């Protein structure tokens, strides 16, 4: 009688493959540094805007206009930060998304289901929370999209500040969530926040994108070709009425992110490696500097929890994001009959879901677009984004600190490299050569211990009579 066949249990949030782990580690390292700069820029903006002697200079700096008016680009510094610098951010987001689709976790539909469903639920539930809050409170539903975005850089900055080590699987899950989140945020901006369209300018932008794509396919190289072309595409997209950041993500998606024979890294990876520090270290912090400066006072903070628009943003980020991402993850695992990695617990997923409630860059941008023409409500919504993100960060800090000792042990196990070959030991358990190397290492250590033991034993034997003689002399 044959043994019953058993189907292996599929694990979610398990250990990453080595190439994926390397990529995630590099990406998160840059995002963490950028996140700390983003945090500093946000604090600087709040200080600059709330010191009475400096408040006017903050407004004057943000309202200062520059650029060629004949081309429709005589914009304020704040406008340049939102429409220009964030195009760089979305260009990197486009490359990340393309890489995930062709070479990362999103390439496999089964593996992609978890982060995609979690991200969708993590956007739908906050939007629903905001809408219900405003329908019951008589507020405006125009800001439904504000609490839908996660700011990965800010979230990683919080992790860096509180000194919490997340296992690689949870960090990768957070990063993939943010990539999918960015994609749908771009779609929301393109579909719901385009008031007018200049078809001539839009056609010119598409023509520029076609030229961009053809140059890439022909293998043309040189930043002096692509940077001027990218600026022209961006300017045409801006004048078309479609948000200019769409140009950034479109160009990012066109880059090839798979390697060919003889290539160590794809063109997309190389360009992302060059542009990501510019995005994380300059573009996003400058955007924060000129958009996070809202007036903070006891009354203003109290209004955040009294007005339905601002309360909806706070509840959407703190409650909606956590419930949506956790619920989406649990339901995906439940209906695909997968189980959580043995190293993790559902409480860990809940903690990461609460960390994803930190919305900043894209939330501030959507807040600007949703309430254009109402400067007071725009500032109040910005204050709500800051409050909601702060509350989410505090909740995540408490939840993550509870399991921090466990996380530290997992990270140490993931990074241990006893044979010093540059590859963590956990990835070499099935390699006979690894075990032979370890046997040699332990043999050398055993020989050293035997030699040391022999030396100690010899020294003790030589000193024994002397100590005994000294003892008799003292008794005498």
ABEGO torsion letter per residue (X at the ends): XBBBBBBBBBBBGBBBBAAAAAAAAAAAAAAAAAAAAAAAAAAAAAAAAABAAAAAAAAAAAABBBEBAAAGABBBAAAAAAAAAAAAAAAAAAAAAAAAAAABAAABAAAAAAAAAAAAAAAAAAAAAAAAAAAAAGBBAAAAAAAABBBAAAAAAAAAAAGBBBBAAAAAAAAAAAAAAAAAAAAAAAAAABABBBAAAAAAAAAAAAAAAAAAAAGBBEAAAAAAAAAAAAAAAAAAGBBAAAAAAAAAAABBABBBBGBABBAAAAAAAAAAAAAAAAAAAAAAAAAABBBBBAAAAAAAAABAAAAAAAAAAAAAAAAAAAAAAAAAAAAAGBBBBAABBAAAAAAAAAAAABBBAAAAAAAAAAABGBAAAAAAAAAAAAAAAAAAAAAAAAAAAAAAAAAAAAAAAAABBAAGAGBBAAAAAABAAAAAAAAAAAAAAAAAAAAAAAAAAAAAAAAAAAAAAAAAAAAX
